[in-house]
Amino acid sequence: MIRSLKNTRTLLVSICCIVALFCALPSTAAAASDTLSPAEVVEIDRDLNGTVIEFEGEAIGEALHADATHKWVNVLGDGMAVGVYVASDSADLVGTFGDHRHDGDIVRVSGTINVACDEHAGEFDVHAERFEIISQGEVRETPIQPWKAVVGLLGVAVFLVEWRFYGRLKERNLA
Amino acid sequence: MWIRLRLADLKVILHFVGLFVIGIGLAMLVPLVTAVVFGEWDAALDYFMGFGLALCIGMGMALGRTRGENVTHADALVITALGWLAASLIAAVPLALSGNYASYLDAVFDAISGLTTSGLTVVNDLDHMALAHNMWRHLTHLIGGQGIIVAALSLAVGLRGGAFSLYLAEGRDERILPNVLYTARFIWFVTAVYVLIGTVVLWGVNSLHLGMAPDRGLLHAFWISVAAYDTGGFGPQSMNAMYYHSYSFEIVGVFLMLAGTLNFNLHAQVWRGDRPELWRNIETRVLGINIMLLSALTAIGLAATRFLPEGFEILRKGAYHIVSANTGTGHQTVYPGQWTSDMGGIAIVAVMLAMAAGGAVSSTAGGIKALRLGVILKSIVHQVKQSIAPRSAVLKARYHHIEDKFLTPEAASAATTVFILYMATFITGGIIGAAYGYDPVQAMFESISATANVGLSTGITSSGMPVGLKIVYMVQMWGGRLEFIAVLTLIVQVLLSLGVRRKGSL
């Protein structure tokens, strides 16, 4: 009797585990495909306000002090950037921020989205719970195009000729 | 009777427009030096090329006139309208070379927006833009805010004959000092003081409070001070004022925006020690009442939508955007799309009214202007009083603007004319935007923002918008900055010239 009860309990636990696994699998898959871009975060369905979202983008500019324990990291993607309120230790992991000379580190942020944050004067922000660097930034190529210098020099040369001509015309008119 | 321009007039016009183009070329030395200092050699070449082209083209135009003919009033209007257009076309050259604009037209859009202190932008990838290009974008606010003519006058670039006509043609209504040259220099002096104060304070905020590197902190402080004081609205990052996440930043910004929207004549009075003028003046009264009423209206709207949770946040967000709109600045701490998705109808209407109303005359602000609204309101009250007064009664309306003045029919008519021109342009731009398939409210918002040189956007303005609409907004920004008369004069002269050419007499 006790043995059959144990078997039944084992069976039930096994069924529960399998059901739980099946339930968890689609949600994990969904989470993996639900990584958003910052532009999608800005335009997110307002019903998701206050929920945890995950997105990826490039850290730009610099980390700005928010308070004693947190910093702001602005994360760019698809032409829009979102302010991420993140623990200073995590923010300090960013080695390269995007600017004219650099592509910044690509970061993955998981955190609570606030369309109008209570804590930060109604700002649109994301409070990071997880913040990781998924690829390092690099130096951007900014090729120098010598033809621009040639056109500039030609322009200055023509200007000098015109300037001399203008002076002569003025002298003639005065005479 | 329509007065046509003669060939001699055209030579004078070309000469002065050429001088403005040279001036823009010389101003490019500032971003050129910035590029060299920060080792941005690619951007340095953009400015060297722009500099060379501006000097060469400008001097070519200036060659037309070598005698000292005076500038007539009609010439002054055409010089001003063409001068702003030519300055924008040449200022766009280095921007177009930057790689941040989809086309030369887009670069011209930003150059016009910068010079007219509008702040609408179609730039791509602003967050990776060179420091030199950001310096140039903000410098266009500084040049345009004070006025290209004022800049030329203050340097005394051969504009003495007809100088006051040129000064007036640029949308300035008042001479502050007896000599127009000193007036122009005073305008630059006031600007230098406020921009310096703003830069020092914001540098402190950026470096000490936000932890920015000293050089970046200084550049951002200077750019934001220029953009706020000149009521421009550009920002060095795509997030605009949101990038900084700072209350201190917003407070300094509001101070600079309000200072920039005040009449330079009023600044002069206050600096001479006449502080009561600040609250006796009809302009400051209208501005103050307008900002308070519309801030309250915005707060009601935001409270109704429950977008913001607390009273202080509602007030802060509402007041910041009303000040930004009313002063014609356009700095914003919400995403463009949030105007329609989160802010609610009442707040949008309040912001549109604030943008349309604008700042003071003879300031860096755009819009209909507080003095004109004050005069029109006084005129309405006067009409009502007169209609209920006995027939034999002679009523006179007065208002105070630097001195006590009687409300004359001419003053009321001039104010109403400009009011009608602005309203017609707002509506026309809105209809065109709607015809392109945009939401009518958004289209009207954007049209008012462009015409009143504000720069707030609901998201229509972008590099992807139709070319036709870009051109419409460019014309609106140009016409709005010059308060239409100079642009209308240019159009009439072009039409008259075409007519003359058909008859074969030119």
Chai-1 contact restraints between the chains, C-beta under 6 A:
chainA,res_idxA,chainB,res_idxB,connection_type,confidence,min_distance_angstrom,max_distance_angstrom,comment,restraint_id
A,V42,B,Y335,contact,1.0,0.0,6.0,A-B,restraint_1
A,I60,B,D127,contact,1.0,0.0,6.0,A-B,restraint_2
A,E62,B,M212,contact,1.0,0.0,6.0,A-B,restraint_3
A,L64,B,L210,contact,1.0,0.0,6.0,A-B,restraint_4
A,H65,B,L210,contact,1.0,0.0,6.0,A-B,restraint_5
A,H65,B,G211,contact,1.0,0.0,6.0,A-B,restraint_6
A,W72,B,H245,contact,1.0,0.0,6.0,A-B,restraint_7
A,L76,B,D127,contact,1.0,0.0,6.0,A-B,restraint_8
A,A81,B,S238,contact,1.0,0.0,6.0,A-B,restraint_9
A,A81,B,M239,contact,1.0,0.0,6.0,A-B,restraint_10
A,G83,B,H245,contact,1.0,0.0,6.0,A-B,restraint_11
A,G98,B,D127,contact,1.0,0.0,6.0,A-B,restraint_12
A,H100,B,H128,contact,1.0,0.0,6.0,A-B,restraint_13
A,H100,B,A130,contact,1.0,0.0,6.0,A-B,restraint_14
A,A116,B,F307,contact,1.0,0.0,6.0,A-B,restraint_15
A,A116,B,L308,contact,1.0,0.0,6.0,A-B,restraint_16
A,D118,B,P309,contact,1.0,0.0,6.0,A-B,restraint_17
A,A121,B,E313,contact,1.0,0.0,6.0,A-B,restraint_18
A,A121,B,R316,contact,1.0,0.0,6.0,A-B,restraint_19
A,G122,B,L308,contact,1.0,0.0,6.0,A-B,restraint_20
A,G122,B,E313,contact,1.0,0.0,6.0,A-B,restraint_21
A,G122,B,K317,contact,1.0,0.0,6.0,A-B,restraint_22
A,T142,B,D42,contact,1.0,0.0,6.0,A-B,restraint_23
A,I144,B,W41,contact,1.0,0.0,6.0,A-B,restraint_24
A,I144,B,D42,contact,1.0,0.0,6.0,A-B,restraint_25
A,K148,B,L45,contact,1.0,0.0,6.0,A-B,restraint_26
A,K148,B,M49,contact,1.0,0.0,6.0,A-B,restraint_27
A,A149,B,L45,contact,1.0,0.0,6.0,A-B,restraint_28
A,V151,B,M49,contact,1.0,0.0,6.0,A-B,restraint_29
A,G152,B,F48,contact,1.0,0.0,6.0,A-B,restraint_30
A,G152,B,M49,contact,1.0,0.0,6.0,A-B,restraint_31
A,G152,B,G52,contact,1.0,0.0,6.0,A-B,restraint_32
A,G155,B,G52,contact,1.0,0.0,6.0,A-B,restraint_33
A,G155,B,L53,contact,1.0,0.0,6.0,A-B,restraint_34
A,G155,B,C56,contact,1.0,0.0,6.0,A-B,restraint_35
A,V156,B,G52,contact,1.0,0.0,6.0,A-B,restraint_36
A,V158,B,C56,contact,1.0,0.0,6.0,A-B,restraint_37
A,F159,B,L55,contact,1.0,0.0,6.0,A-B,restraint_38
A,F159,B,C56,contact,1.0,0.0,6.0,A-B,restraint_39
A,F159,B,M59,contact,1.0,0.0,6.0,A-B,restraint_40
A,E162,B,M59,contact,1.0,0.0,6.0,A-B,restraint_41
A,E162,B,G60,contact,1.0,0.0,6.0,A-B,restraint_42
A,Y166,B,L63,contact,1.0,0.0,6.0,A-B,restraint_43
A,L169,B,T66,contact,1.0,0.0,6.0,A-B,restraint_44
A,K170,B,T66,contact,1.0,0.0,6.0,A-B,restraint_45
A,N173,B,T66,contact,1.0,0.0,6.0,A-B,restraint_46
A,N173,B,R67,contact,1.0,0.0,6.0,A-B,restraint_47
